[in-house]
């Protein structure tokens, strides 16, 4: 995944005070972001006017407008121009530091997670699925399509191939199963201990757009991942597509242990 950005030239004298040329609007955006995430501006509240924000930071209104537009692009505030912006949501950050199910993560940060199977079909594994699940070519898998919701809002479409040895257990789960991985652990003793994640972005196709209630072509964050048992036996290979602004993924690393690998566009990211 390649991340790049371009900003307009800042007004004279509106570079950061850190002496390293940080554009002023990014500093203002970061301070506003912290205020929103800390609860200083709760969901539904209005941000101060552009003129008030400009006076607060001794910046031009154009600089403040860029800062607020940055937060609108992240989905934290409304995108309507010409009025005080409304705080839409606080950031939902999903860390890869721990291997948790979607439901475990959501409930751990105070959100209600729900899911619904839209289809479950047995079919031969595709070449990629067979490779990821360490199966012989053509082995039968269970292909499942699910819609995931946070606080009643559709945020993710999940397309998963379950290995043949867990297929029957997943087929027996109710349509509104809260968490497949939690149910496998509780009912079948199948516990995921390892995961590998590949992250990129893609435009929404017709089916994704309909399910996520966005326009066709809207950007989606895609996370593909394989989950495996303690012995390394693959359980599932999944392609999860998130609506923009619904979830933020975080990766912590260091010079000693860096779990994130960077590859050119079209490559894979762990």
Rosetta silent file (secondary structure, phi, psi, omega in degrees, C-alpha in Angstrom):
SEQUENCE: XXXXXXXXXXXXXXXXXXXXXXXXXXXXXXXXXXXXXXXXXXXXXXXXXXXXXXXXXXXXXXXXXXXXXXXXXXXXXXXXXXXXXXXXXXXXXXXXXXXXXXXXXXXXXXXXXXXXXXXXXXXXXXXXXXXXXXXXXXXXXXXXXXXXXXXXXXXXXXXXXXXXXXXXXXXXXXXXXXXXXXXXXXXXXXXXXXXXXXXXXXXXXXXXXXXXXXXXXXXXXXXXXXXXXXXXXXXXXXXXXXXXXXXXXXXXXXXXXXXXXXXXXXXXXX
SCORE:     score description
SCORE:     0.000 S_00000001
   1 L     0.000  129.680 -179.489    0.000    0.000    0.000 S_00000001
   2 L  -108.640  130.159  179.097    1.427    3.359   -0.998 S_00000001
   3 L  -114.985  128.964  178.715    0.417    6.458    0.905 S_00000001
   4 L  -145.717  163.516  179.466    1.062    9.873   -0.542 S_00000001
   5 L  -159.777  159.333  179.034   -0.394   13.335   -0.220 S_00000001
   6 L  -140.731  133.206  179.912   -0.070   16.823   -1.561 S_00000001
   7 L  -121.422  153.350  175.491   -1.004   20.041    0.187 S_00000001
   8 L   -67.775  162.779 -179.267   -1.304   23.558   -1.057 S_00000001
   9 L   -68.923  134.691 -179.509    1.427   26.020   -0.154 S_00000001
  10 L   -74.986  157.803  175.585    0.916   27.486    3.323 S_00000001
  11 L   -63.056  154.193 -178.967    0.562   31.179    3.926 S_00000001
  12 L   -54.852  131.276  177.920    3.773   33.021    4.712 S_00000001
  13 L    82.502    1.558 -176.997    4.887   32.349    8.267 S_00000001
  14 L  -104.485   47.306  169.878    2.434   29.470    8.748 S_00000001
  15 E  -105.419  161.292 -173.477    4.905   26.658    9.152 S_00000001
  16 L   -63.329  157.455 -178.768    5.268   24.715   12.347 S_00000001
  17 L   -80.608   -0.322 -177.557    7.217   25.942   15.309 S_00000001
  18 L   -82.769   -0.895  174.419    9.319   22.774   15.396 S_00000001
  19 L    77.346    5.463 -176.633   11.729   24.228   12.858 S_00000001
  20 L  -114.182   16.481  172.956   11.351   21.288   10.479 S_00000001
  21 L    78.658   18.198  177.690    8.921   22.804    8.035 S_00000001
  22 L   -63.807  129.367 -179.319    5.766   21.072    9.235 S_00000001
  23 E   -65.962  135.162 -172.329    2.796   22.645    7.481 S_00000001
  24 H   -59.727  -39.929 -175.346    0.707   24.580    9.961 S_00000001
  25 H   -63.849  -28.429  177.939   -2.656   23.127    8.955 S_00000001
  26 H   -69.563  -36.586  176.724   -1.435   19.624    9.832 S_00000001
  27 H   -65.005  -42.669  179.281   -0.534   20.785   13.344 S_00000001
  28 H   -65.423  -42.706  177.969   -3.980   22.343   13.765 S_00000001
  29 H   -59.401  -40.945 -179.079   -5.648   19.195   12.420 S_00000001
  30 H   -66.114  -40.421  179.081   -3.716   17.059   14.909 S_00000001
  31 H   -67.392  -39.502  176.595   -4.738   19.240   17.873 S_00000001
  32 H   -66.346  -39.028  178.693   -8.383   19.173   16.783 S_00000001
  33 H   -60.667  -44.557  178.670   -8.180   15.405   16.282 S_00000001
  34 H   -62.075  -39.843 -179.956   -6.881   14.966   19.830 S_00000001
  35 H   -65.062  -38.274  178.982   -9.671   17.156   21.189 S_00000001
  36 H   -68.193  -47.229 -176.290  -12.298   15.057   19.367 S_00000001
  37 H   -69.052  -26.278  178.849  -10.835   11.718   20.441 S_00000001
  38 H   -80.598  -11.677 -179.246  -10.478   12.866   24.050 S_00000001
  39 L    95.230    1.417  177.732  -14.163   13.793   24.179 S_00000001
  40 L   -60.474  -37.028  172.210  -13.647   17.553   24.407 S_00000001
  41 L  -115.286   97.228 -177.007  -15.899   17.716   21.331 S_00000001
  42 L   -71.967  165.835  176.968  -18.378   14.814   21.722 S_00000001
  43 L   -57.649  130.356 -178.721  -20.249   13.188   18.856 S_00000001
  44 L    96.681  -15.057  179.243  -22.972   15.581   17.671 S_00000001
  45 L   -78.166  158.720  176.941  -21.191   18.689   18.928 S_00000001
  46 E  -100.600  139.543  173.246  -20.216   21.512   16.597 S_00000001
  47 L   -71.090  157.843  173.620  -16.654   22.673   16.197 S_00000001
  48 L   -58.907  162.261 -179.668  -15.973   26.379   16.746 S_00000001
  49 L   -66.824  162.009  178.720  -16.343   28.590   13.677 S_00000001
  50 H   -57.756  -40.675 -179.251  -13.462   29.037   11.238 S_00000001
  51 H   -65.769  -38.962  178.413  -12.902   32.587   12.499 S_00000001
  52 H   -67.212  -41.082  178.422  -12.764   31.403   16.137 S_00000001
  53 H   -66.718  -38.331  178.810  -10.335   28.601   15.259 S_00000001
  54 H   -63.086  -41.342  178.659   -8.213   30.999   13.227 S_00000001
  55 H   -67.545  -37.814 -178.937   -8.015   33.374   16.186 S_00000001
  56 H   -61.739  -39.696 -176.846   -7.214   30.522   18.573 S_00000001
  57 H  -105.524    8.063 -179.317   -4.203   29.409   16.523 S_00000001
  58 L    51.986   48.770 -177.578   -3.258   32.797   15.033 S_00000001
  59 L  -127.188  164.401  176.819   -3.702   31.318   11.569 S_00000001
  60 L   -74.100  159.129  178.491   -5.512   32.328    8.405 S_00000001
  61 H   -66.028  -30.783  177.255   -9.006   31.027    7.774 S_00000001
  62 H   -63.596  -38.969  178.266   -7.685   29.218    4.709 S_00000001
  63 H   -66.562  -43.094  178.021   -5.239   27.286    6.880 S_00000001
  64 H   -63.454  -39.450 -179.951   -7.984   26.380    9.349 S_00000001
  65 H   -61.451  -39.303  177.066  -10.218   25.324    6.457 S_00000001
  66 H   -64.314  -40.647 -179.260   -7.503   22.906    5.280 S_00000001
  67 H   -62.910  -45.859 -178.636   -7.157   21.481    8.794 S_00000001
  68 H   -68.656  -35.309  177.519  -10.889   20.865    9.168 S_00000001
  69 H   -63.166  -33.212  176.913  -11.074   19.395    5.659 S_00000001
  70 H   -62.560  -43.358  178.736   -8.429   16.872    6.721 S_00000001
  71 H   -68.504  -34.359  177.760  -10.660   15.709    9.583 S_00000001
  72 H   -65.145  -38.724  178.848  -13.666   15.567    7.231 S_00000001
  73 H   -64.940  -27.903  178.502  -11.696   13.288    4.899 S_00000001
  74 L   -83.590   -7.051  179.574  -11.055   10.995    7.886 S_00000001
  75 L    83.116   10.895 -179.064  -14.770   10.861    8.672 S_00000001
  76 L   -81.762  -31.563  179.853  -14.400   12.540   12.086 S_00000001
  77 E  -130.931  163.523 -179.967  -16.449   15.640   11.205 S_00000001
  78 L   -64.493  155.573 -175.982  -19.115   16.465    8.658 S_00000001
  79 L   -97.084   -1.027 -178.975  -18.090   17.430    5.151 S_00000001
  80 L   -67.155  128.584  179.387  -20.611   20.247    4.688 S_00000001
  81 L   -95.036  160.414  176.788  -18.865   23.558    3.962 S_00000001
  82 L    86.674    4.338  178.838  -20.000   27.015    4.939 S_00000001
  83 L  -147.097  167.360  176.926  -21.143   26.070    8.452 S_00000001
  84 L   -65.441  129.524 -175.152  -19.673   24.865   11.729 S_00000001
  85 L   -73.049  144.191  178.400  -18.721   21.227   11.290 S_00000001
  86 E   -98.909  135.358  176.379  -20.472   18.537   13.351 S_00000001
  87 E   -71.574  122.367 -176.319  -18.437   15.797   15.018 S_00000001
  88 L   -92.012  -39.948 -176.266  -19.613   12.530   13.466 S_00000001
  89 L  -163.088  161.668  170.045  -17.631    9.895   15.328 S_00000001
  90 L   -94.892  153.530 -177.401  -14.619    9.125   17.386 S_00000001
  91 L   -61.433  137.151  172.542  -11.884    7.062   15.840 S_00000001
  92 L  -106.084  106.084 -174.695  -12.234    3.278   16.021 S_00000001
  93 E  -102.987  125.130 -179.618   -8.673    1.985   16.169 S_00000001
  94 E  -111.971  113.336 -178.462   -7.974   -1.691   15.563 S_00000001
  95 E   -91.510  145.411  175.016   -4.476   -2.771   16.552 S_00000001
  96 L   -91.419    8.220  179.749   -2.677   -5.775   15.105 S_00000001
  97 L   -67.014  -25.866  178.589   -0.730   -6.149   18.356 S_00000001
  98 L  -128.754  148.478  178.952   -3.204   -8.810   19.511 S_00000001
  99 L   -92.504   92.386  179.709   -5.085  -11.475   17.558 S_00000001
 100 L  -116.572  153.373  172.495   -8.710  -10.707   18.425 S_00000001
 101 L   -71.830  163.211  177.681  -11.922  -11.385   16.565 S_00000001
 102 H   -55.648  -44.500 -178.774  -13.806   -8.415   15.115 S_00000001
 103 H   -65.850  -42.358  178.989  -16.438   -8.773   17.858 S_00000001
 104 H   -61.154  -45.274  179.603  -13.838   -8.991   20.653 S_00000001
 105 H   -61.950  -49.904 -176.094  -12.095   -5.877   19.398 S_00000001
 106 H   -59.663  -47.313 -178.772  -15.331   -3.885   18.947 S_00000001
 107 H   -68.788  -28.455  178.274  -16.727   -4.750   22.370 S_00000001
 108 H   -68.863  -22.616  178.655  -13.357   -4.078   23.963 S_00000001
 109 L  -109.260   17.160  170.530  -13.509   -0.447   22.790 S_00000001
 110 L    88.361   21.465  178.572  -17.158    0.045   23.733 S_00000001
 111 L  -114.718  155.534  175.924  -19.031   -0.703   20.498 S_00000001
 112 L   -91.611  123.059  179.715  -21.769   -3.199   19.694 S_00000001
 113 E  -106.392  134.932  174.566  -20.720   -5.695   17.031 S_00000001
 114 E  -136.881  159.374  178.987  -23.166   -7.718   14.972 S_00000001
 115 E  -146.811  157.077  179.125  -22.866   -9.925   11.925 S_00000001
 116 E  -145.789  124.372  173.598  -25.113  -11.660    9.443 S_00000001
 117 E   -68.887  128.461  174.983  -24.389  -14.491    7.046 S_00000001
 118 E   -99.313  -26.490  175.660  -25.667  -13.575    3.597 S_00000001
 119 E  -162.567  151.145  173.551  -24.591  -16.831    1.959 S_00000001
 120 E  -142.223  119.196 -173.585  -22.695  -20.049    2.725 S_00000001
 121 E  -137.785  133.188  173.002  -21.698  -22.305   -0.160 S_00000001
 122 E   -84.811  134.523  178.932  -19.482  -25.354   -0.506 S_00000001
 123 E  -160.756  165.507  176.530  -17.258  -25.244   -3.600 S_00000001
 124 E   -65.999  143.590  178.753  -13.751  -26.185   -4.750 S_00000001
 125 L   -66.184  142.202  171.072  -11.013  -23.896   -3.431 S_00000001
 126 L   -70.708  164.985  177.997   -9.516  -21.384   -5.833 S_00000001
 127 H   -55.557  -40.722  179.722   -5.754  -21.702   -6.393 S_00000001
 128 H   -67.244  -43.647  179.576   -5.100  -18.823   -3.970 S_00000001
 129 H   -61.923  -42.050  179.052   -7.411  -20.254   -1.301 S_00000001
 130 H   -61.653  -40.737  179.156   -5.770  -23.676   -1.602 S_00000001
 131 H   -66.760  -46.388 -177.041   -2.337  -22.102   -1.183 S_00000001
 132 H   -67.409  -33.705 -177.252   -3.329  -19.943    1.785 S_00000001
 133 L   -95.349    4.853  178.784   -5.180  -22.775    3.526 S_00000001
 134 L    55.562   46.119 -179.543   -2.477  -25.367    2.743 S_00000001
 135 L  -112.537  158.125  174.371   -4.984  -27.583    0.930 S_00000001
 136 L   -67.794  144.695  179.349   -4.636  -29.770   -2.126 S_00000001
 137 L   -52.422  134.816  177.804   -5.848  -28.035   -5.318 S_00000001
 138 L    83.433   -0.562  177.669   -9.604  -28.365   -5.738 S_00000001
 139 L   -60.808  141.099 -179.184  -10.281  -29.310   -2.104 S_00000001
 140 E   -71.615  134.172  175.395  -13.789  -28.310   -1.055 S_00000001
 141 E  -125.723  168.843  173.370  -14.064  -25.217    1.175 S_00000001
 142 E  -103.359  115.795  178.052  -16.969  -23.292    2.643 S_00000001
 143 E   -94.923  122.178 -176.863  -17.279  -19.851    1.041 S_00000001
 144 E  -122.946  139.714  173.972  -19.159  -17.415    3.268 S_00000001
 145 E  -114.644  124.386 -179.365  -20.345  -13.860    2.688 S_00000001
 146 E  -131.659  150.560  172.258  -21.087  -11.816    5.824 S_00000001
 147 E  -110.007  128.262 -179.880  -22.044   -8.250    6.602 S_00000001
 148 E  -109.449  140.809 -177.763  -20.539   -6.796    9.785 S_00000001
 149 E  -126.150  145.674  171.485  -22.041   -3.895   11.719 S_00000001
 150 E  -118.812  120.883 -179.869  -20.795   -1.556   14.450 S_00000001
 151 L    53.308   38.533  177.514  -23.512    0.092   16.541 S_00000001
 152 L    81.366    0.198 -176.477  -26.028   -0.886   13.857 S_00000001
 153 E  -103.421  127.692  178.482  -23.998    0.714   11.047 S_00000001
 154 E   -67.761  123.330 -176.417  -22.716   -1.451    8.145 S_00000001
 155 E  -126.317  -16.803 -174.804  -18.938   -1.127    8.137 S_00000001
 156 E  -153.556  137.084  172.525  -17.460   -4.260    6.598 S_00000001
 157 E  -105.703  128.464 -172.857  -18.166   -6.945    3.999 S_00000001
 158 E  -117.686  119.951  175.971  -16.435  -10.213    4.808 S_00000001
 159 E  -115.786  113.014 -171.167  -15.729  -12.903    2.197 S_00000001
 160 E  -126.503  138.274  170.818  -14.180  -15.932    3.850 S_00000001
 161 E  -106.601  117.170  178.852  -13.064  -19.377    2.713 S_00000001
 162 E   -96.137  136.571 -179.986  -13.118  -21.818    5.624 S_00000001
 163 L   -58.668  153.867 -175.662  -10.931  -24.902    5.479 S_00000001
 164 H   -56.732  -32.563 -174.316  -12.697  -28.197    4.880 S_00000001
 165 H   -77.163  -11.236  174.610  -12.083  -29.442    8.414 S_00000001
 166 H  -114.863   -0.580 -173.985  -14.083  -26.562   10.015 S_00000001
 167 H   -57.494  -46.103 -177.323  -16.705  -26.162    7.275 S_00000001
 168 H   -62.079  -39.159  179.962  -19.419  -28.230    8.973 S_00000001
 169 H   -64.759  -40.025  179.623  -19.057  -26.292   12.236 S_00000001
 170 H   -70.940  -36.971  177.742  -19.425  -22.948   10.450 S_00000001
 171 H   -61.900  -31.495 -176.647  -22.429  -24.210    8.462 S_00000001
 172 L   -79.822   -8.612 -177.045  -24.186  -25.107   11.735 S_00000001
 173 L   -74.932  150.283  178.674  -23.876  -21.575   13.155 S_00000001
 174 L   -65.548  157.852 -178.151  -26.948  -19.308   13.232 S_00000001
 175 L   -58.774  -35.912 -177.328  -27.355  -16.688   10.535 S_00000001
 176 L   -98.151   29.921  179.853  -26.791  -13.866   13.035 S_00000001
 177 L   -51.897  126.978 -178.198  -23.705  -15.430   14.651 S_00000001
 178 L   -65.307  -43.629 -178.027  -21.886  -12.694   16.562 S_00000001
 179 L  -152.151  117.919  179.032  -18.402  -14.102   15.935 S_00000001
 180 H   -64.145  -45.613 -176.803  -17.432  -17.183   13.932 S_00000001
 181 H   -65.630  -38.198  177.013  -13.983  -17.429   15.525 S_00000001
 182 H   -65.740  -39.511  179.751  -15.395  -17.106   19.045 S_00000001
 183 H   -68.078  -39.005  176.911  -18.004  -19.774   18.258 S_00000001
 184 H   -61.916  -40.567  179.950  -15.368  -22.125   16.827 S_00000001
 185 H   -67.446  -43.245 -175.903  -13.318  -21.721   19.995 S_00000001
 186 H   -74.060  -40.226 -171.809  -16.282  -22.241   22.347 S_00000001
 187 H   -97.722  -26.544 -174.786  -18.067  -25.059   20.515 S_00000001
 188 H  -122.275   -3.686 -179.396  -15.311  -26.897   18.648 S_00000001
 189 L    69.720   19.406  179.150  -12.129  -26.065   20.553 S_00000001
 190 L   -96.310  111.809 -174.447  -10.620  -24.482   17.433 S_00000001
 191 L  -118.373  130.741  177.111   -8.612  -21.467   18.550 S_00000001
 192 L   -81.132  124.353  178.854   -6.746  -19.028   16.296 S_00000001
 193 L  -112.113  -22.492 -176.609   -3.241  -18.368   17.600 S_00000001
 194 E  -131.736  148.869  177.079   -1.543  -16.859   14.558 S_00000001
 195 E  -147.404  146.865  173.515   -2.546  -14.389   11.883 S_00000001
 196 E  -126.341  131.132 -172.840   -1.023  -12.765    8.831 S_00000001
 197 E  -120.671  135.042  176.169   -2.574   -9.570    7.467 S_00000001
 198 E  -119.572  127.384 -172.256   -2.300   -7.983    4.036 S_00000001
 199 E  -123.510  131.365  172.323   -3.650   -4.436    3.695 S_00000001
 200 E  -153.504 -170.420  179.814   -4.466   -2.399    0.606 S_00000001
 201 E  -131.364  154.492  179.299   -7.255   -0.239   -0.826 S_00000001
 202 E  -159.007  159.430  178.255   -9.677   -0.688   -3.712 S_00000001
 203 E   -78.411  150.112  179.241  -12.852    0.897   -5.124 S_00000001
 204 L   -71.528  129.572  171.734  -16.237   -0.460   -4.110 S_00000001
 205 L   -82.675 -175.477 -175.519  -17.912   -2.704   -6.661 S_00000001
 206 H   -61.521  -45.620 -177.100  -21.668   -2.942   -7.073 S_00000001
 207 H   -67.818  -45.311  178.903  -22.214   -5.541   -4.330 S_00000001
 208 H   -62.116  -42.798 -179.415  -19.933   -3.859   -1.796 S_00000001
 209 H   -60.863  -42.409  179.826  -21.477   -0.449   -2.493 S_00000001
 210 H   -65.043  -45.203 -175.979  -24.995   -1.812   -1.944 S_00000001
 211 H   -71.107  -36.138 -176.934  -24.148   -3.614    1.285 S_00000001
 212 H   -93.004   -1.718  176.582  -22.076   -0.784    2.770 S_00000001
 213 L    60.417   47.086  175.053  -24.488    1.924    1.586 S_00000001
 214 L  -128.155  172.131  178.012  -21.852    3.879   -0.321 S_00000001
 215 L   -77.099  147.676  174.174  -21.486    4.897   -3.948 S_00000001
 216 L   -59.410  134.994 -177.937  -19.939    2.509   -6.423 S_00000001
 217 L    92.297   -7.795  177.456  -16.252    3.365   -6.769 S_00000001
 218 L   -62.978  146.191 -178.502  -15.971    4.735   -3.220 S_00000001
 219 E   -70.077  136.159  175.296  -12.631    3.867   -1.590 S_00000001
 220 E  -123.000  144.711  173.067  -12.600    0.825    0.677 S_00000001
 221 E   -91.421  124.701 -178.818   -9.863   -0.380    3.003 S_00000001
 222 E  -109.375  131.104  173.526   -9.203   -4.071    2.394 S_00000001
 223 E  -120.077  115.802  173.166   -7.674   -6.432    4.915 S_00000001
 224 E  -103.258  137.952 -176.656   -6.919   -9.963    3.739 S_00000001
 225 E  -152.614  151.154  173.095   -5.826  -12.366    6.422 S_00000001
 226 E  -116.499  136.171  177.325   -5.230  -15.996    7.219 S_00000001
 227 E  -113.743  140.805 -176.754   -5.823  -17.358   10.733 S_00000001
 228 E  -138.026  158.437  178.892   -4.144  -20.523   11.978 S_00000001
 229 L   -75.376  178.432  179.192   -4.097  -22.752   15.056 S_00000001
 230 L   -58.725  -32.322 -179.688   -1.225  -23.068   17.510 S_00000001
 231 L   -85.792    0.303  178.308    0.249  -25.840   15.329 S_00000001
 232 L    90.329    9.599  179.917    0.026  -23.633   12.237 S_00000001
 233 L   -78.896  119.740 -178.041   -2.983  -25.332   10.643 S_00000001
 234 E   -64.988  139.538  179.160   -4.914  -22.708    8.619 S_00000001
 235 E  -104.305  -47.339 -174.050   -8.535  -22.131    9.612 S_00000001
 236 E  -147.260  152.119  169.368   -9.716  -19.360    7.321 S_00000001
 237 E  -126.849  118.873 -169.986   -8.612  -17.079    4.504 S_00000001
 238 E  -126.870  146.696  174.877  -10.655  -13.879    4.470 S_00000001
 239 E  -118.743  103.702 -175.810  -11.054  -10.771    2.331 S_00000001
 240 E  -107.419  128.484 -177.202  -12.555   -8.024    4.535 S_00000001
 241 E  -119.545  117.120 -174.301  -13.568   -4.698    3.002 S_00000001
 242 E  -100.964  139.287  173.207  -14.162   -1.722    5.315 S_00000001
 243 E   -65.666  137.154 -177.445  -16.093    1.432    4.540 S_00000001
 244 L   -56.447  135.193  177.798  -13.792    4.444    4.553 S_00000001
 245 L    85.058   -2.904 -176.068  -13.631    6.199    7.923 S_00000001
 246 L   -85.162  -32.553 -176.483  -15.192    3.320    9.879 S_00000001
 247 L  -144.293  143.530  171.944  -12.025    1.804   11.359 S_00000001
 248 E  -114.483  126.461  176.226   -8.394    2.844   11.770 S_00000001
 249 E   -90.314  141.591  176.713   -5.758    0.120   11.854 S_00000001
 250 E  -125.655  141.598  178.239   -2.664    0.677   13.969 S_00000001
 251 L  -128.831  122.332  177.028    0.679   -1.091   13.799 S_00000001
 252 L  -101.453  133.088  178.470    3.317   -0.632   16.504 S_00000001
 253 L  -146.748  178.967  179.728    6.908   -1.440   15.637 S_00000001
 254 L  -151.575  174.050  178.259   10.491   -0.637   16.505 S_00000001
 255 L   -67.450  -22.277 -178.534   13.971   -0.833   15.023 S_00000001
 256 L   -84.085  -46.685 -178.427   14.395   -4.185   16.801 S_00000001
 257 L  -133.148  108.535 -177.611   11.101   -5.844   15.801 S_00000001
 258 L  -117.951   99.586 -177.159    9.167   -4.397   12.888 S_00000001
 259 L   -73.816  -11.338 -176.891    6.082   -6.472   11.954 S_00000001
 260 L   -97.505  123.259  175.999    5.127   -4.151    9.097 S_00000001
 261 L  -106.780  140.363 -179.560    6.782   -4.790    5.727 S_00000001
 262 L  -107.095  135.591  179.843    6.547   -2.251    2.918 S_00000001
 263 L  -132.302  158.967  176.142    6.230   -3.287   -0.720 S_00000001
 264 L   -61.011  167.513 -179.661    5.691   -1.397   -3.987 S_00000001
 265 L   -52.195  135.226 -178.740    2.132   -0.808   -5.191 S_00000001
 266 L    89.365   -6.318  179.341    0.252   -4.047   -5.680 S_00000001
 267 L   -85.573 -169.682 -176.202    2.494   -5.854   -3.214 S_00000001
 268 L  -111.575  151.890 -177.524    1.667   -7.372    0.139 S_00000001
 269 L  -130.703  129.443  179.011    1.870   -5.836    3.596 S_00000001
 270 L  -110.719    0.000    0.000    2.178   -7.687    6.865 S_00000001
